[in-house]
């Protein structure tokens, strides 16, 4: 059975890992949107 300290440590690591994953997904979405905007500025539709 895990102690309270071990459970707290695991919870903190899981939370930080989750924040990193959410941040990376957000960064990927922003990069994709920026790329689309830049493409449309450089090569507009005819």
N, CA, C and O atoms as a MOPAC input file, in Angstrom:
PM7 MOZYME 1SCF
protein

 N      0.84600 1    -1.18000 1     0.00000 1
 C      0.00000 1     0.00000 1     0.00000 1
 C      0.89000 1     1.24000 1     0.00000 1
 O      1.85600 1     1.31600 1     0.76000 1
 N      0.56500 1     2.20500 1    -0.84700 1
 C      1.37800 1     3.40700 1    -0.98200 1
 C      1.12600 1     4.35900 1     0.18700 1
 O      0.01500 1     4.46700 1     0.70500 1
 N      2.18600 1     5.03400 1     0.57400 1
 C      2.04700 1     6.02900 1     1.63500 1
 C      1.50500 1     7.32400 1     1.03600 1
 O      1.44000 1     7.48600 1    -0.18300 1
 N      1.12600 1     8.22400 1     1.90500 1
 C      0.60300 1     9.51000 1     1.45100 1
 C      1.67400 1    10.28500 1     0.68500 1
 O      1.36700 1    10.95800 1    -0.29900 1
 N      2.92100 1    10.19500 1     1.13000 1
 C      4.00900 1    10.89200 1     0.44200 1
 C      4.20100 1    10.34900 1    -0.96900 1
 O      4.38400 1    11.11800 1    -1.91300 1
 N      4.16100 1     9.03000 1    -1.11500 1
 C      4.32200 1     8.42500 1    -2.44000 1
 C      3.16000 1     8.80100 1    -3.35300 1
 O      3.36200 1     9.11300 1    -4.52700 1
 N      1.96000 1     8.77100 1    -2.82000 1
 C      0.78100 1     9.13100 1    -3.60800 1
 C      0.84500 1    10.58900 1    -4.03900 1
 O      0.50200 1    10.92300 1    -5.17300 1
 N      1.28400 1    11.45300 1    -3.13500 1
 C      1.42400 1    12.87300 1    -3.45300 1
 C      2.46500 1    13.08200 1    -4.54700 1
 O      2.25800 1    13.87800 1    -5.46200 1
 N      3.56900 1    12.37600 1    -4.45300 1
 C      4.64200 1    12.47300 1    -5.45600 1
 C      4.14100 1    12.02200 1    -6.82700 1
 O      4.40000 1    12.68500 1    -7.83200 1
 N      3.43600 1    10.91300 1    -6.87000 1
 C      2.89700 1    10.39500 1    -8.13600 1
 C      1.87800 1    11.37300 1    -8.71600 1
 O      1.85600 1    11.60600 1    -9.92400 1
 N      1.04500 1    11.93800 1    -7.86600 1
 C      0.03800 1    12.90300 1    -8.32700 1
 C      0.69200 1    14.13600 1    -8.93500 1
 O      0.25800 1    14.62000 1    -9.98100 1
 N      1.72700 1    14.64300 1    -8.28900 1
 C      2.42700 1    15.82000 1    -8.80300 1
 C      3.06300 1    15.52300 1   -10.15500 1
 O      2.95600 1    16.32700 1   -11.08100 1
 N      3.72500 1    14.37400 1   -10.27400 1
 C      4.37600 1    14.01600 1   -11.53800 1
 C      3.35100 1    13.82700 1   -12.64900 1
 O      3.58400 1    14.23300 1   -13.78800 1
 N      2.22500 1    13.21500 1   -12.32400 1
 C      1.16700 1    13.01200 1   -13.31500 1
 C      0.58700 1    14.34800 1   -13.75600 1
 O      0.33800 1    14.55100 1   -14.94500 1
 N      0.37000 1    15.25200 1   -12.82200 1
 C     -0.17500 1    16.57100 1   -13.14100 1
 C      0.77900 1    17.35600 1   -14.03300 1
 O      0.35300 1    17.95900 1   -15.01800 1
 N      2.06100 1    17.35300 1   -13.69400 1
 C      3.05600 1    18.06900 1   -14.49700 1
 C      3.15300 1    17.44700 1   -15.88800 1
 O      3.24000 1    18.16500 1   -16.88500 1
 N      3.13800 1    16.13300 1   -15.95900 1
 C      3.16700 1    15.46100 1   -17.25500 1
 C      1.95600 1    15.81000 1   -18.09900 1
 O      2.07600 1    16.02300 1   -19.30500 1
 N      0.79700 1    15.87000 1   -17.47400 1
 C     -0.42300 1    16.24800 1   -18.18600 1
 C     -0.35800 1    17.67300 1   -18.70000 1
 O     -0.78300 1    17.95500 1   -19.82100 1
 N      0.17500 1    18.57800 1   -17.88000 1
 C      0.32200 1    19.96500 1   -18.32100 1
 C      1.26300 1    20.07400 1   -19.51100 1
 O      1.01600 1    20.84900 1   -20.43400 1
 N      2.33400 1    19.30400 1   -19.49000 1
 C      3.28400 1    19.32200 1   -20.60300 1
 C      2.61600 1    18.82900 1   -21.87900 1
 O      2.80000 1    19.42000 1   -22.94300 1
 N      1.84400 1    17.75400 1   -21.78300 1
 C      1.15300 1    17.21000 1   -22.96100 1
 C      0.14600 1    18.22100 1   -23.50000 1
 O      0.08500 1    18.44400 1   -24.70900 1
 N     -0.63800 1    18.83100 1   -22.62800 1
 C     -1.62000 1    19.82900 1   -23.06400 1
 C     -0.90600 1    21.02500 1   -23.70200 1
 O     -1.36000 1    21.55100 1   -24.71800 1
 N      0.19800 1    21.44700 1   -23.11200 1
 C      0.97300 1    22.55700 1   -23.67400 1
 C      1.52300 1    22.23400 1   -25.05100 1
 O      1.50700 1    23.08500 1   -25.94100 1
 N      2.00800 1    21.01700 1   -25.23700 1
 C      2.53800 1    20.62100 1   -26.54300 1
 C      1.43700 1    20.56400 1   -27.59700 1
 O      1.64500 1    20.98400 1   -28.73500 1
 N      0.27600 1    20.04900 1   -27.22700 1
 C     -0.84700 1    20.01200 1   -28.17200 1
 C     -1.25000 1    21.43500 1   -28.55100 1
 O     -1.49100 1    21.71900 1   -29.72400 1
 N     -1.32400 1    22.32000 1   -27.57700 1
 C     -1.66200 1    23.72000 1   -27.83500 1
 C     -0.63300 1    24.36500 1   -28.75900 1
 O     -0.99400 1    25.10400 1   -29.67500 1
 N      0.64900 1    24.08500 1   -28.51800 1
 C      1.71900 1    24.63200 1   -29.35100 1
 C      1.63100 1    24.10500 1   -30.77800 1
 O      1.85100 1    24.85600 1   -31.72900 1
 N      1.31400 1    22.83300 1   -30.93600 1
 C      1.15100 1    22.27200 1   -32.27300 1
 C     -0.00700 1    22.93100 1   -33.01800 1
 O      0.11000 1    23.23300 1   -34.20600 1
 N     -1.10500 1    23.15300 1   -32.33600 1
 C     -2.25900 1    23.79700 1   -32.96700 1
 C     -1.90400 1    25.22600 1   -33.38200 1
 O     -2.23600 1    25.65200 1   -34.48800 1
 N     -1.23200 1    25.96300 1   -32.50200 1
 C     -0.83700 1    27.32900 1   -32.84000 1
 C      0.12100 1    27.35900 1   -34.02700 1
 O     -0.01100 1    28.20500 1   -34.91100 1
 N      1.07900 1    26.44700 1   -34.04900 1
 C      2.03400 1    26.38300 1   -35.15000 1
 C      1.32600 1    26.07200 1   -36.46000 1
 O      1.63700 1    26.67100 1   -37.48900 1
 N      0.38300 1    25.14500 1   -36.43200 1
 C     -0.37400 1    24.78500 1   -37.62800 1
 C     -1.17500 1    25.98100 1   -38.13900 1
 O     -1.16800 1    26.27200 1   -39.33500 1
 N     -1.86900 1    26.67500 1   -37.22700 1
 C     -2.67300 1    27.83200 1   -37.62900 1
 C     -1.78600 1    28.95000 1   -38.18100 1
 O     -2.14800 1    29.60600 1   -39.15800 1
 N     -0.63200 1    29.16600 1   -37.56100 1
 C      0.29700 1    30.18000 1   -38.04600 1
 C      0.80400 1    29.81200 1   -39.43500 1
 O      0.93100 1    30.68000 1   -40.29900 1
 N      1.09200 1    28.54400 1   -39.65300 1
 C      1.54200 1    28.08300 1   -40.96400 1
 C      0.48600 1    28.29400 1   -42.03300 1
 O      0.80400 1    28.72000 1   -43.14400 1
 N     -0.76800 1    27.99900 1   -41.71100 1
 C     -1.85100 1    28.22500 1   -42.68000 1
 C     -2.00100 1    29.71100 1   -43.00500 1
 O     -2.18100 1    30.08200 1   -44.16400 1
 N     -1.92500 1    30.54800 1   -41.98900 1
 C     -2.04500 1    31.98900 1   -42.20400 1
 C     -0.89900 1    32.49400 1   -43.07300 1
 O     -1.11500 1    33.28000 1   -43.99500 1
 N      0.30800 1    32.04600 1   -42.78200 1
 C      1.47800 1    32.45900 1   -43.55500 1
 C      1.36800 1    31.98400 1   -45.00000 1
 O      1.69900 1    32.72900 1   -45.92300 1
 N      0.91000 1    30.76200 1   -45.20200 1
 C      0.73200 1    30.23000 1   -46.55800 1
 C     -0.27300 1    31.06500 1   -47.33100 1
 O     -0.05100 1    31.38200 1   -48.50000 1
 N     -1.37100 1    31.42100 1   -46.69100 1
 C     -2.39400 1    32.22400 1   -47.35800 1
 C     -1.91500 1    33.64400 1   -47.65000 1
 O     -2.36200 1    34.26100 1   -48.61700 1
 N     -1.01400 1    34.16300 1   -46.82700 1
 C     -0.46100 1    35.48800 1   -47.09200 1
 C      0.51200 1    35.44600 1   -48.26400 1
 O      0.51200 1    36.34500 1   -49.10500 1
 N      1.33600 1    34.41200 1   -48.32300 1
 C      2.34200 1    34.31400 1   -49.38200 1
 C      1.74900 1    33.85200 1   -50.70200 1
 O      2.15300 1    34.32300 1   -51.76600 1
 N      0.80100 1    32.94100 1   -50.64000 1
 C      0.19500 1    32.38000 1   -51.84200 1
 C     -1.32600 1    32.48000 1   -51.74300 1
 O     -1.99600 1    31.48900 1   -51.45200 1
 N     -1.87400 1    33.67500 1   -51.98600 1
 C     -3.32900 1    33.83000 1   -51.86500 1
 C     -4.07100 1    33.06300 1   -52.95600 1
 O     -3.50700 1    32.74500 1   -54.00200 1
 N     -5.32200 1    32.77600 1   -52.69900 1
 C     -6.15000 1    32.07800 1   -53.68500 1
 C     -6.37000 1    32.99800 1   -54.88800 1
 O     -6.49200 1    34.21100 1   -54.72200 1
 N     -6.42100 1    32.44000 1   -56.07800 1
 C     -6.56800 1    33.27900 1   -57.27800 1
 C     -7.92700 1    33.94300 1   -57.38900 1
 O     -8.18000 1    34.67300 1   -58.34700 1

